[in-house]
Amino acid sequence: MTTNTTPSGQPQPGKPLLLMVGSGGREWREYVLRAIVTRYRLHLLCPAPPSWEKPYIDGYTVVDTLDAPAMADLARASGETFAGVLTYEETRVESAAELATSLGLRTSPRAAVNACRDKYLGRVALKEAGVPQAESIAVADLAQARAAAERIGYPVVVKPRALSASCGVTFVAGPHELADAYREAGRIWFDEVPRSEAPILIEEFLDGPEISVEALCRDGQLTALFVARKELGYAPGFEEVGHTVRADDPLLHDENLLKVLQDAHTAVGLTDTVTHTELRLTARGPKVVEINARIGGDRIPYLGGLVTGMEIGLVAADLAAGVVPEIPQPTGSSTAAVRFLYPERDLKLEAIEIDEAALPASIHEVLPLADPGKELWLPPVDNARSRYALVIAVSESEKDCAAALDKAAAAITARGIPLS
C-alpha cells in the first residue's frame, strides 16, 4: 500500500488502525469521522486525493474503492495491522464487506449486504421469511410494469432497483400515471450502480407514517438505537424534506416493531453492521420499505447523538474492530429535528441570505449546502441536490422543534436567477 501521510497524520501508538472505504460529503459525514478518531486511527481508501478529511486521517491510498481484491492486495502489502474495515457510502458497502472478509475482519457477508443494495433481492429474502413488507415485482419494460401494477393493484410505487435518497421513486394512483413514473425511475441512475435486466420495481403502496430505525446488528442480534420520523414532500415523489428524533420515542420499546426489525435482518443474513431500516407504520402493523447496511444519511444519526449522547461513528468503529459497543441509555426527553430548504422554483443560486437575529434560540445549526453559481432544480428533476441549506433545532418536543424550524426557514432566503 502506498501510504500518503497527511499533515495531521502523526503516529498515535495505542490506537487501533481502521481502513475507511470512501468518505462522502463533509456536510453529511464529518461528525462521524470526528467521533471515530477519538478512539481509532484511520487510513482512507479513496478514488481521489482527500481534502476536508485530512485532519481526521493518518494516511490515504488512492484506489478504485469498488475493487475489493485490489484493496485487499494493497492492505496486505502494506505490512500494517488493521483492526477493522468501515464504510458509510451506499455504493461501497459491498466492496467493504468483501474487503473485510478477505482480511479476516468482522463484517456481514457480502451476499447479505448485496440483498440490501439490490432492493429486489432483499424483497425476495424477506418474502421467503414471511417478514411484513410491500409486495414487489421487478420489471424490464413498460408492458411488464403495467402487468405488475394490475396484479398488485393501484395505487403502486415505482422505483429504481438499487438507488438511494428516494431518487426516482414515484407514487402512481392509476394506470394513466404509470408511463411517466416508469420513465422517471429509468432516467435517474448512478454510474457506480450496475444495471440489472429488470431494473425497475413496481411495489404495493404502504399507507401510514414513514420512519427509519438506526440499529446495531452484532452476531446477528439487533439493538435498536433510535427512531427518526420522516417528513415527506414533492408528491408524487417521496422526497425526504425533514426528520425528527426523540430520545424517548415509544417505538424503541414496541415489541412488534422490534420483532419485524430482527426478522428482517435475519432474513437477509446480516450479522455485523450498523443499519438504517426504513418502514411504514400501516394499519396492519409495521412493514419494511428497505434495509441499508450502513449508517443512515440526512444527518439522522447526528440528531440521534444530540438527544442520546450516542456517537454512531464510534458504535460502527467498535463493531468493525470486534469491540462490544457501549450504548448509552437516554436519560432525557429532548427532541432534535432537521429540515432541508429548497428554492421556491428552479434557479441558479447567487446568494443565501440569513437573518441571524430572526433565528430562534433553539436552532442548533444552519448550514448552507450550495455555493453561488449552482443550479438548483427541484424534485423530481434533481432530488437531494436541490437543497440549498439545512437547519437543525433541539428542544423539548416535536411541536417546539417544528415551530423553531418554521421561523428559521422564514429567516433564510435563496436568491438567484430563475431557470426555465
Secondary structure, 3 states (H helix, E strand, C coil): CCCEECCCCCCCCCCCEEEEECCCCHHHHHHHHHHHCCCCEEEEEECCCCCCCHHHCCEEEECCCCCHHHHHHHHHHHCCCCCEEECCCHHHHHHHHHHHHHCCCCCCCHHHHHHHHCHHHHHHHHHHHCCCECCEEEECCHHHHHHHHHHHCCCEEEEECCCCCCCCCEEECCHHHHHHHHHHHHHCCCCCCCCCCCCEEEEECCCCCEEEEEEEEECCEEEEEEEEEEEEECCCECEEEEEEEECCCHHHHCHHHHHHHHHHHHHHCCCCEEEEEEEEEECCEEEEEEEECCCCCCCHHHHHHHHHCCCHHHHHHHHHCCCCCCCCCCCCCCEEEEEEECCCCCEEEEEEEECHHHCCCCEEEEEECCCCCCEECCCCCCCHHHCCEEEEEEECCHHHHHHHHHHHHHCEEEEEEECC
